[in-house]
Amino acid sequence: MNEQLIKITTATDTDASIWDEYVDNHAGAKIYHQYSWKSLIKVSFGHQGQYFVAKDREGNVCGVLPIIYMQNPIFGKIFGKNGISMPYFNYGGPLGDSNEIEEQLIAAAAKYFRDTDAESLEFRDTKERPGYPVKTEKITMILPLLEDPDEMFNSFKAKLRSQIRRPIREGVIIQFGGKEYIDDFYDVFCENMRDLGTPPYSKAFFLNILNTFPKNAYLAIAKKDDEAVGCAFLIGFNDMLEIPWASTLRKYNSIGVNMLMYSEVIKSAIERKYKYFDFGRCSRGAGTHKFKKQWGSEEKQLYWHYSLLKMDKLPEVNPNNPKFELFINTWQKLPVSVTRLFGPHIVKHIS
């Protein structure tokens, strides 16, 4: 294809079906490239999406780029005003029939957003794009799955298998389902987020995902004595199952609820014919990195590229800033009922 003959426009809802058809057949696509996220994020958080589509002279889609505009009125001076592909998740960035088309999509988006008050564009890629400012602090951990759940379990080291069996002896069970488990999920999620000092997303956000992607998204709930003590939100696409959110109650950490929950989630991934399990992003050497590595998962670099529109250096948020430490310490002392009420209004501005 002659890249000079393509036309890039802002996509409308009439493009949704051909957009998704293109995404579904692109080897580098993630579920977050699908068109439905534009309305889902707007309904859940109020952010506007600006989606760019490349078409050849016959009108066939040859590239897509979804961008969500984050104005961050609460943390504007810290996070700035940015277009992100895609916020809240690990993946995004342009998809095209060639690198040249992807470059043209980035250029078209930069041209569009220069006329707004956006300060930068961020593209959450799984491949490197030479010539762009980039952050490489984050990785994700991918576990190749065997076809037989028992063989998968036996591939784990003896210590790990012992840790998985411990909560079984304590009476912990794992249940899977959809939105009928949303209250159990959200109760555990909110308490864990409070303990971490992090505002929680709204329950509506999770329900919107379950309702929009009923064939892709589902929940895992760990229970002991009929009490929800752990939870996981799971999203599958193509050959990979991802766990964007997982939580357990601290008072049960001593019996290893999370070990059984992850083991059963991996088993469910195999039963659903996925070939890979994505543990999610982390920093090298962090506790979460060590936890994910013990399952036999492999590192995959994440590239967060930038187009700097009105900035001369990469946007930087320092988690060691004393202001953040003060916020976290204060948040951890609040009742869960308070964090559930105010948290979603805060976290929707943090990508």
C-alpha positions in Angstrom: 0.0 0.0 0.0 1.2 3.5 -0.8 1.0 5.3 2.6 0.6 8.6 0.8 -2.9 7.5 -0.4 -4.4 7.0 3.1 -6.7 9.4 4.7 -6.9 10.0 8.4 -10.1 11.4 10.0 -11.7 11.5 13.4 -13.8 8.4 13.8 -17.6 8.6 14.6 -20.0 6.0 15.9 -20.8 5.0 12.3 -17.2 3.7 12.1 -17.6 1.5 15.2 -18.3 -1.8 13.4 -15.4 -1.5 10.8 -13.1 -0.1 13.6 -13.7 -3.2 15.7 -13.5 -5.6 12.8 -10.0 -4.1 12.1 -9.0 -4.4 15.8 -10.2 -8.0 16.0 -8.0 -9.0 13.1 -4.9 -7.1 14.0 -2.1 -9.2 15.6 -1.0 -6.4 17.9 -4.5 -5.4 19.2 -5.7 -5.4 22.8 -9.2 -5.2 23.9 -8.7 -1.6 24.9 -8.4 -0.7 21.3 -12.0 -1.6 20.7 -14.4 1.3 20.0 -16.7 0.6 22.9 -14.2 2.1 25.4 -14.9 5.6 24.1 -18.5 5.6 25.4 -17.6 3.4 28.4 -15.0 5.8 29.7 -17.2 8.8 29.0 -20.1 7.3 31.0 -17.9 6.1 33.8 -15.5 9.1 34.2 -16.8 11.9 32.0 -13.7 12.0 29.8 -14.0 12.7 26.1 -12.5 10.4 23.6 -11.0 11.5 20.3 -10.5 8.4 18.0 -8.5 8.6 14.7 -9.1 6.2 11.8 -6.9 5.7 8.7 -8.6 4.5 5.5 -7.2 3.7 2.1 -8.6 5.1 -1.1 -11.2 2.2 -1.2 -12.4 3.2 2.2 -10.9 0.2 4.0 -9.6 0.7 7.5 -5.8 0.4 7.6 -5.1 1.9 11.1 -6.7 3.1 14.3 -5.7 5.2 17.3 -8.0 5.7 20.3 -7.2 8.7 22.6 -8.9 9.8 25.8 -8.4 13.4 26.8 -7.6 13.8 30.6 -8.0 17.3 31.8 -7.4 16.5 35.5 -9.0 19.5 37.1 -8.2 18.2 40.6 -4.6 17.3 40.0 -4.0 19.6 37.0 -0.7 21.0 38.2 0.6 17.5 39.0 -0.7 15.4 36.1 -1.3 18.1 33.5 -3.8 18.0 30.6 -3.0 15.0 28.4 -4.3 12.7 25.7 -3.7 9.1 26.6 -4.0 5.9 24.6 -5.3 4.3 26.8 -5.7 5.5 30.4 -6.4 3.2 33.4 -4.9 0.2 31.6 -1.5 -1.0 30.4 -2.1 -1.1 26.7 -3.1 1.3 23.8 -1.2 3.1 21.1 -1.8 3.2 17.4 -2.5 0.1 15.3 -1.7 0.1 11.6 -1.0 -2.0 8.6 2.6 -0.6 8.8 4.8 1.4 11.0 4.5 4.3 8.6 0.7 4.4 9.0 1.1 4.3 12.7 3.5 7.3 12.5 0.9 9.1 10.4 -1.8 8.4 13.0 0.4 9.8 15.8 1.2 12.9 13.6 -2.5 13.5 12.9 -3.4 13.2 16.6 -0.6 15.6 17.5 -1.8 18.1 14.9 -5.3 17.9 16.3 -4.4 18.3 20.0 -1.9 21.2 19.4 -5.0 23.3 18.8 -6.3 22.3 22.3 -4.9 22.9 25.7 -3.4 19.4 25.8 0.2 19.4 26.9 1.3 16.0 25.7 0.1 12.7 24.2 0.9 9.4 25.8 0.9 6.1 23.9 1.0 2.9 26.0 2.8 0.5 23.6 4.1 -3.0 23.6 6.8 -2.2 21.0 9.5 0.4 20.8 9.1 3.5 18.6 12.5 5.0 17.8 12.6 8.8 17.9 10.0 9.3 20.6 10.6 10.2 24.2 9.8 7.1 26.2 9.4 5.8 29.8 10.5 2.2 30.3 10.1 1.8 34.1 7.2 -0.6 33.8 7.1 -4.2 32.7 4.3 -6.8 32.6 4.6 -10.4 33.4 3.3 -13.0 31.0 2.8 -16.7 31.9 2.6 -19.2 28.9 -0.1 -21.7 29.8 0.0 -25.4 29.3 -3.1 -27.2 27.9 -3.7 -29.3 31.0 -4.5 -27.6 34.4 -3.0 -30.5 36.4 0.2 -30.4 34.3 0.3 -26.6 34.9 -0.1 -27.0 38.6 2.7 -29.6 38.7 5.0 -27.3 36.8 5.0 -24.9 39.8 7.8 -25.3 42.3 7.1 -27.4 45.5 7.0 -24.3 47.7 4.5 -22.6 45.6 2.2 -25.7 45.4 2.4 -25.9 49.2 1.3 -22.2 49.5 -1.6 -22.9 47.2 -2.8 -25.9 49.3 -2.7 -24.0 52.6 -5.9 -21.9 52.1 -7.7 -25.0 50.9 -7.0 -26.6 54.3 -8.4 -23.4 55.8 -11.7 -23.7 54.0 -11.2 -21.1 51.3 -13.0 -21.7 48.0 -12.9 -19.8 44.7 -16.1 -18.9 42.8 -16.4 -17.5 39.3 -19.2 -15.4 37.7 -20.3 -12.1 36.4 -22.1 -9.1 37.8 -24.0 -11.3 40.4 -20.7 -11.1 42.3 -20.1 -7.4 41.9 -21.0 -6.5 45.6 -18.6 -9.1 46.9 -15.9 -7.9 44.5 -16.4 -4.3 45.3 -16.4 -4.7 49.1 -13.1 -6.5 49.1 -11.6 -4.2 46.4 -12.5 -1.0 48.4 -11.2 -2.2 51.7 -7.9 -3.3 50.1 -7.6 0.0 48.2 -8.1 1.9 51.5 -5.4 -0.2 53.2 -3.0 0.7 50.3 -3.9 4.4 50.5 -5.4 4.4 47.0 -8.8 5.8 46.0 -11.1 3.1 44.5 -12.8 3.2 41.1 -16.6 3.4 41.2 -18.7 0.2 41.2 -20.4 1.6 38.1 -17.1 1.4 36.2 -16.7 -2.3 36.8 -20.4 -2.9 36.0 -20.0 -1.0 32.8 -17.1 -3.3 31.7 -19.0 -6.4 32.6 -22.1 -5.2 30.7 -20.1 -4.1 27.7 -17.9 -7.1 27.4 -20.0 -10.0 28.8 -17.9 -12.6 26.8 -14.6 -11.2 27.8 -14.9 -10.0 31.4 -15.7 -12.0 34.6 -15.0 -12.1 38.3 -13.2 -14.5 40.7 -14.3 -14.4 44.4 -12.4 -16.1 47.2 -14.6 -17.0 50.1 -14.1 -18.3 53.6 -17.0 -19.2 55.8 -19.3 -17.6 53.2 -17.4 -14.3 53.6 -15.7 -12.7 50.5 -12.0 -12.4 51.4 -10.4 -12.0 48.0 -11.4 -10.9 44.5 -10.1 -10.6 40.9 -11.4 -8.8 37.8 -10.5 -10.7 34.7 -10.5 -9.6 31.0 -9.7 -11.9 28.1 -9.0 -11.1 24.5 -7.7 -13.3 21.7 -5.3 -15.8 23.3 -4.6 -14.0 26.6 -6.4 -13.6 29.9 -5.4 -10.5 32.0 -6.0 -9.6 35.6 -6.1 -5.8 35.8 -7.3 -5.8 39.5 -6.9 -8.3 42.3 -7.4 -7.7 46.1 -7.5 -9.7 49.3 -8.4 -8.7 52.9 -5.3 -8.2 54.9 -6.5 -10.1 57.9 -6.4 -13.3 55.8 -3.0 -12.7 54.2 -1.4 -15.1 56.6 -3.2 -18.1 55.1 -2.3 -17.2 51.5 -5.7 -16.5 50.0 -4.1 -14.8 47.0 -2.1 -17.9 46.2 -5.2 -20.1 45.8 -7.0 -17.4 44.0 -4.3 -16.9 41.4 -3.9 -20.7 41.0 -7.6 -21.1 40.3 -7.6 -18.1 37.9 -4.8 -19.7 35.9 -6.7 -22.9 35.9 -9.8 -21.1 34.6 -7.7 -19.4 31.9 -6.6 -22.9 30.6 -10.2 -24.2 30.7 -11.3 -21.2 28.7 -8.6 -22.0 26.1 -6.4 -19.0 26.7 -2.7 -19.6 25.9 -1.2 -16.8 28.0 -1.9 -15.2 31.4 -1.0 -11.6 31.9 -0.2 -10.8 35.6 -0.2 -7.0 34.9 2.4 -4.3 35.2 4.9 -3.8 37.9 8.4 -2.3 38.5 11.5 -4.6 38.3 12.6 -5.7 41.7 9.4 -4.6 43.5 7.4 -7.0 45.7 4.8 -7.5 43.1 7.5 -8.3 40.5 8.8 -11.1 42.8 5.3 -12.4 43.4 4.5 -12.7 39.7 7.9 -14.1 38.8 7.5 -17.1 41.1 4.7 -18.5 38.9 7.1 -18.9 36.0 6.0 -15.7 34.2 8.3 -13.9 31.8 9.0 -10.2 31.6 7.7 -8.1 28.8 8.8 -4.5 28.4 6.1 -1.8 28.3 6.9 1.4 26.4 5.1 4.6 27.2 5.9 6.9 24.3 5.2 10.6 24.2 4.5 13.4 21.8 5.4 16.6 23.7 3.0 19.3 22.5 3.6 22.1 25.0 6.2 20.6 27.2 10.0 20.4 26.9 10.4 17.3 29.1 8.5 14.2 30.0 5.6 14.6 32.5 6.9 13.3 35.8 5.0 12.2 38.9 7.2 11.4 41.8 5.5 8.8 44.1 8.0 9.8 46.9 6.8 13.3 46.9 5.9 14.1 50.6 2.5 15.4 49.4 1.7 11.9 48.1 2.9 10.3 51.3 0.7 12.6 53.3 -2.3 11.8 51.2 -1.7 8.0 51.4 -1.2 8.1 55.1 -4.3 10.1 55.6 -6.4 7.9 53.2 -5.4 4.8 55.0 -6.9 6.1 58.3 -10.3 6.9 56.7 -13.4 4.6 57.1 -14.0 2.5 54.0 -17.4 4.1 53.7 -15.8 7.5 53.3 -13.3 6.2 50.7 -16.1 4.6 48.7 -17.9 7.9 48.6 -15.1 10.2 47.7 -12.6 7.9 46.1 -14.2 7.5 42.6 -14.3 11.4 42.2 -10.6 11.5 42.8 -9.3 8.4 41.0 -11.1 9.1 37.7 -8.5 11.9 37.1 -5.5 9.6 37.8 -4.6 7.5 34.7 
